[in-house]
Amino acid sequence: MYLQYGEELSGQWKSLCEIELKPLLNVNSRPFAKAPNLLGIDFVPVKLPNGEVLNVDITYSTDNRGINIRILSGDTTIIQVGGFKRQETSYDPNVIFITSNGIYVSAMVGA
């Protein structure tokens, strides 16, 4: 997952971070011995330049390229989107949103 923010002065997207998806072994509180088809991250905190902290949660199924992205500010969900990647190596979906403190953020999942 690639997170970027819109820098107001330059009008350009600047990189916040890259987060590598890892195999998920415990999904919906059910222990899985193996889950090679499910990748994700579980609420990774990301600090924005203005001090805001977003928590990012992603689940991705390699079987059907289904993806779910959820981004929270505190306990409040700012955005949740689900869908399917066109190809394993594409950079979609790409979600652009504005935080409550006025920072534009772009989130995309790519190889």
N, C-alpha and C positions, 0 to 999 in steps of 0.2 A: 504494500500500500504506500502511495506517495501522497504526502500532505504538503500543500503550498499555501502561502497567504499572499494577498494582494498588497504590495507596498504602495502606499498612497503617493509618496513623493515621486517615485520613478514610473508609476503606473505599470509595473512589471510584476509577474509572479515570482516569488522567492521561496526556495525550499525550506520547509520546516523540518521534515524528517522523512526517512524511508523506514517502514516497518515490515519485517519479514514475517510471512504467515508460517505457522508451525502446525504439525499434525495435532489434531484435537483427539485426546484420549478419553475425555469425560464429557459427554454431551447430554444436556438435560438431566444431569445428576445420575445418569446411567453409565457405570464404568464400562469402557470398551477395552478389550485386550488389544485390538488393533482397529484403527480407523484411518487407513491410508488414503481414503477418498475424501476425508474432511480436513480442511486446513483452516486456520484462523488465529485470532488473538482475542484475549479477554480483557477488555477495559485497560488499555495502555494510556497513561496520562501524557498529554502533549501540551507544552506551554507555548503560548503565543507571545509575540513581541510586546504586547500591551499588558502582559501578566496573567491574562485569562488562561485557564487550564481546561482543556477538552479531554474527555475520556472516549477512546475509540474501541469499538467492538466489531469484529468481522468474522463471518463464517462463510467458507467457500467450499463447494462440493466439486471435486474434479470429475465425478461421474457425469453430471449434467451441466456443469459450468454455472450452477446456481450460486448466487451470492447475496448476502445480507450485510449491510453496513449500518451501524448505529453509532451516533455521536451524541454524547451528553455533555452538558455544562452543569456541574454539580449533580443533582439528582434529576434534572430535567432533560428529557430527550429533545435535542435541537432538530435532528434529522434522522430518519430511518428510511432506508430504501432497499428494496429487494428486486432482483431481476436475474438476468442471465448474460454472461459474457458471450459475445459473438464468436470469439476464438480464444483458445487458452492463452495466446500471447498478446492479445489486444489490450489496450489501456482503457477499458470500460468496465463498469460504468464510471463516468466522471460526474461528480456531484459538486456544485458550487453553491455556497450559502453564505449568509452574513451572520456573524455572532451577535449576541445582545449588546456587546460593546463596540460594534461597528467594524469588525475586521472581516474582510472577505476571505473565505477558505475554500480551497479546491481539494477534493479527495478522489483519488482514482486508484484502481487496482490493475497492475500490469505485471508482465513477466520481465 
